[in-house]
Amino acid sequence: MKKENNVKLAEGKLGILIVGNGAVATTFMTGVLMARKGLAKPIGSMTQYDKVRVGHGEDKRYLHYGELVPLAKLDDIVFGCWDVYPQNAYQAAVYAEVLKREDIEPVRDELEQIVPMKAAFDKNFAKRLNGDNVKQCATRWEMVEQLREDICQFREQSRCSRIVVLWAASTEIYVPVNEQVHYQLADLEAAMKNDDREHIAPSMCYAYAALVEGCPFIMGAPNTTVDIPAMWQLAEVTKMPIAGKDFKTGQTLVKSGFAPIFGTRCLGLDGWFSTNILGNRDGLVLDEPENFRTKEVSKLSTLGTILKAEEQPDLYTDYYHKVRINYYPPRNDNKESWDNIDIFGWMNYPMQIKINFLCRDSILAAPVCLDLCLLSDLAARAGRYGTQRFLSFFLKSPMHDYTRGEEAVNHLYRQHTILKNALREMGGYEADEEIE
């Protein structure tokens, strides 16, 4: 039975401010602009295609997300961005070489109006990038203040009633969680004011500015950024949703959907070797070992929460898990991944599975960006704040409270159930699927 819900309607314009104006961002923006002209289909977007069952028996119905909860319409989206390079979104989309010219030209005028603001950037966190469209900031706190001013100006100029900030920029170098800096909000703020450039990444300044300005923040890279207790506290104080980390697009999507087959079928695992070749800006940045380390931690986290030695010691003790990413410029955005999986079955007889996924990185990421933005905006209007675990379906390394021993849910089908239950609740229905 449907109950009353307190979700505010999606009235007015929704601003989506994207950190980064590269392949993912421009593919996302171009696709939305083309779709609302009726010139393309938003294929891959759960918010535009997926359905959720509500009710049972004679009352059972299957509703699109937009029929169940009040989502913002594509027509109501206004884009803005920051980037270290000054080229507008049209120029950046052409340069990215993800989309054909005929899929960009119909929205050229709109894309040309999206000119990136100067980025909050520290080359030490992405040594392979050399852009000059960069803010001059004496301290990390000044970086925060300039970003807050950007958000306020964008809100005023675009006349948006709500804004979501999405990180679609490069992976930063790995920043380990430091209890003296990252556990308490006061310590984080003090470190920003003291210009602690070791422990405060530029992405943390974006997240802080967004939350203080009343904007949900989504971390689409494996950066530490909002995956620290101090940011959880800030999200509680500001009553804003946060989500992260790292868009789940290609190889990890396959892994989180394929690994449950072994667990469900009680087949053993000896090893899983994953490698990728990628040639776009993301691949260039990840060619730096310190940046790859951040991605490696994210990609390695998937299997451990799906295939657990403590639950099935005969099957999942001491399996070997290796991940590699190789920069290969000729491939550009057309990423290719290989997985070699060594499994064993009846009487310990060995078997192998090999997966070769020739995917398009930005084509897979664009609908994920749309879904995360629309659902984060929905969560804010529903009064949901802090870490949005129901968005783990879209993320490689879902956020969780590691300070209390909480474990991330990486099992794709359990993540889908969590997502559907959250939508049911926000739509005024019971969360009626159990997660075992």
Buried (B, 14 or more C-beta within 10 A) or exposed (E): EEEEBEBEEBEEBBBBBBBBBBBBBBBBBBBBBBBBEEEBEBEBBBBBEBBBBBBEEEEEEEBBBBBBBBBBEBEBBBBBBBBBBBBBBBBBBBBBBBBEEEBBEBBBEBBEEBBBBBBBBBEEBBEBBEBEBBBEBEBBBBBBBBBBEBBEEBBEEBEBBBBBBBBBBBBBBBBEBBEEBBBBBEBBBEBBBEBBBEBBBBBBBBBBBBBBBBBBBBBBBBBBBBBBBBBBBBBBEBEBBBBBBBBBBBBBBBBBBBBBEBBEEEBBBBBBBBBBBBBBBBBBBBBBEBBBBBBBBBBBBBBBBBBBBEEBEEBBEEBEBEBBBBBBEEBBBBBBBBBBBBBBEEEEEEEEBEBEBEBBBBBBBBBBBBBBBBBBBBBBBBEBBBBBBBBBBBBBBBBBBEEEEEEBBBBBEBBBBBBBBBBBBBBBBBBEBEEE
